[in-house]
């Protein structure tokens, strides 16, 4: 089975990050434990490179 890479957002601080988890992830910025839901998934990718490129675009949009 091939891994799916998800760009997800923390419900507490809004930090975006990449995970392959299916049920929950811990935010790198604030340490909050987040359940993965449709609302928390910002992008779904088949490769880490694709997810990384989208994460960079998402973070660039937040800064502007």
Secondary structure, 3 states (H helix, E strand, C coil): CCCCEEEEECCCCCCEEEECCCCEEECCCCCCEEECCCCCEEEEECCHHHHHHHHHHHHHHHHC
